């Protein structure tokens, strides 16, 4: 299943870079990436596997990463102040990123899609489902949380890598990603360091922007708890989380599943805060089966 190639589409005041896999006439599946992650965080092979299940797979770069619009004029948020409740340097929230996704769905000429979000992408997917329920046929939230600060917390080591100073060059960016992966990756699955290096190098080449990542992080910190709103969702919902997630504790996944009526919770033993290759077949099958059930 070859990709369509990368296209940029105007959504509001920005452009979103996106790419598709599979037949446009198939059931549409939108993949939303996490903090600082680009569309390539969903590897080609994983997207091709989902397309082989009869899905029209859409992946895209969120605002401020990769080939999508970077809001350079917005400056760098003061994360320390944001964490203390000072919102003056925040330029957007997760709700704005959800609006981006809704705009992309519309721009692609699709009435509604099945949505998968990983980490921050899961938060965006949740907000998309809350605000634009008519656009979301089903929701899959992976290694994410509700916005309730009492659940889904990061370990001290994970917080340290999350807030570590940004890399200044390509080699530094690759090394920083390796260090991060060693801390938050899946302990029961060997880390594919060559794949991490290759993806980190490609991400740097596509658009290295530490200030953009900081703006995304500020959006997470500034956004409100979604728990009550999740309780009003009616679309089929699947929550997947790793038992050994050091960045978003599994309590975040459990809380998400508990908040959404009828949600299915799958906790994968030994999985951390990544998508290791040995789990791709299981993830593909679970997502595809969830979509097919939702389609009826």
N, C-alpha and C positions, 0 to 999 in steps of 0.2 A: 504494500500500500504506500505509494510514493506521496510525498507532501505536495501541497499546492505551490510551495514557495512562499516567501514572506511578502505580505501586503500591508500597507499602512492605510488606515481608515480614520477619517475625522469623526471624533465623538465630542460634541460640545466644543470647548476651546483647545482640545488636545488631539494628538494623533496616537492611535494604538496600533502597534505592529502585531500582526497575527499570522497564523499558519494553520492549514487544515490538513487532515488525513482522512482518506476514505471517500465514499460516494456522497455527494451533497444531498442526494435523495434519501439517505439513511437517517436513522434517529440521531439528532444532534446532541453532542456532549461537550460542554464547555469546561475547560480545565483552568483553574485560577491558582497562580503561584504564590509562594510565601514571601516573607520579609527579605528584601534584597535579592530575591531569586528571579531569574528570567524564565521565559517560556521553556528554555532548554533544561530546566530542572525536571521537566517531564521528558525523559529521553525519547529519541526517535523510536527506538524499539518498543518502548512501552506504548507510545501513541499508535504505532503500527499494529500492535497486539490488540488494542481496543478497537481499532478500525476493522480488524479481521473478525471481530465479534458482531459486525454489522452496524457499527456506529460511525457517525460523521464527527470526527474529533477536531475540536478547535482549541488551540493554545495561543496565549498572547502574553506580551510584556505589559505588566502594570505600568501606570504612570511612574516616572522617575527611575525606571530601570531599562536596560537593554536598548532597543531601537525605538521605543515609544518616547513621547515628549518628556523631556526633563525640565522641571520648573525651576531653572537656575535663579530666576529673579526672586524666588521666594526665600532664598538664603538658607542658612543652616539653623535648625531649631536648637535652642538651648535645652538639651535633654535633661540636665540636672534640674533646671527650673520646671520643666514639664512634669517631671516625676514628683515635684513638690507642689504641683497644682497650678503653676503659673502657665496659662494658656496663650500668652501674648505672642509667642514665636511659632505657634501652630498654624499651618497654612491649609490643612485639610484633614479630614477624618476618614475612617473606614467607610462611612456612608457615602462619601464622594467617590471612593474607589468602587463601591457597589454600583453607583450611578454610571461610572465608566463601563462596567460590565454590561449593565442593562442597555446602555447606548450602543455597545458593540453588537449585542444580540439583535437589536432593531436595525442597525446599519447593515447587518448581514442578511436582512430580509427574513429573519426567523421570528415566529410568534413567541415560541418558548423553547427551552432547552433543558436537558438534564445537567446538573452542575456538580462538579467535583472541586473541592478546595483543600489545599494542604497548608497547615499551619496558619499564618496570616491569611492565606488564601481561603482557608476554612472559615475564618472570621468574616471575610468579605462575602463568601458564599452564603453564610448565615444571614448577613444583613441584606443581601440581594433577595433572599427568600422572604425575609420579613417585609421589605419595602415594596418589592415587585413580585408578589406571589404568582401573578398571572404569567410571569416569564419563566418560572421554575417548575418543571414537571416532577423532578425529584432532586433531593439534596444528598450529597455524600461529603461528610466533614471528616477529614483525616488529620490526625495529630494536632487538633485544635482545641479551643476552649470557648467559654461563654462570655468572657469579659468580667466575670465575677472574680475579684482579686484573691478570694480565699481558696480557689482551686486552680489547677494547671500551672503551678509555680515552677520556676527553674531552679536547678541546683546551683550552689555557689560557683562551681566550676563552669557551668553553662552560662551563668550571668557574666562571669569574667570574660569569656570569649565573645559574648554578645556585645559587651560594651568596650571591648579592646580597641585601641586606636586603629584607624583604618590603614590599609597598606598604601604605600606611596608609589609602587611600581608593579609591573606584571609579576615578577618573581615573588614579590612580597604578598601579592594578592593570592597567588597559588599556595604559598606556604601558610598564610592565614586560614585559607579554606581547609587545608589539610589538618591544621591544628584544631579547627572547629569540628571537623568531621570525627576526629579521634575522641573528642569530648562528648559529642551528642549523638554519634552514630550508633548503630545497632550492635550491642555487645555479643550477640549470638551469631552474627554473620561477619565474615572477614571483610575488612575495609578494602575496597578496590582503589588503591591509591593512584594507579594510573588513570582510572576513569575520573577520579576527583581532580587530578591535575589537569586533565584534558578539558573538563567542563569549566574549571575555574579560569583556565587560560582563555577559553572561548568567551566566557562571560566578561572578562576584562576587555577583550578585543571588541565586544559588542557594545560596551558602554559602562566603563568604570566611573561611578559617581557616588562617593561616600556621603555627600550632602543629601543626595536623593534618598539613599537608604535611611539616613537619619530622619528625613521627613516622613518616610513610611513608619519608622519606629515611633515617632511622635504621634502619628495617627492612631497607632495601636494604644499607646498609653492614654491618649486623650479620649478615646471612644468609650461610651457607657456600657454598662452591663446589659447583655442581651437576653438574660434568662427569662424574664417575663414575656418579652416579645416572642421568644422561641416557643413558648407555651401556646401561642396562637397559630402556629404553623399546622397545616393539614396535609402537605405533600409527603409522600413516602421519604423517609430519611434513614440513611445508613451512617453510623459513626464508627470509624476505624481508628484504633490507637495502639501504640506499642506499650508493652508492659514496662519497658525500661527506657522510657523517654525522659531524658535529663533536662530538656529545654521546656517542654510543656508536659508536666506530670500527667500521668494517666487519669488522675482525678478530673482533669479538664474534659477529657473525653467522656468519662462517666457522667459528669454534670450535664454535658451537652445532650447525651442520650436521655437522661432523666428529664430534661427540660422539654424535649420535643415529644408530643403525644405519639405513641406507637413506634418510636424510633428503635431501630435494631442496633445493638452495640456489639462490635467485634474487637476483642483485645488480642493482639498477636503477641505471643510469648517471645521474648528476646528481641523484639523490634524497638529501636530507639527513635530518634528524630531524623529519619532519612528513609529512603525507599531503596533498600538493597536489592540488587539484581535477583537473588534467589527468591524474593517475594513477589516479583513482577507477575508470574503466572497466577498466584493466588489473588493478588490485588485486581488483576484484569478480570478474572472470573467473578469475583465478588461484585465489582462495579457493574459488569455487564449483566449479571443475574439480577441485581437490584434495578437496573434500568428496565430490563425486560418485564419484571414484575410490575413496575410502575406503569409500563405501557399497557399492561393487561393482556 
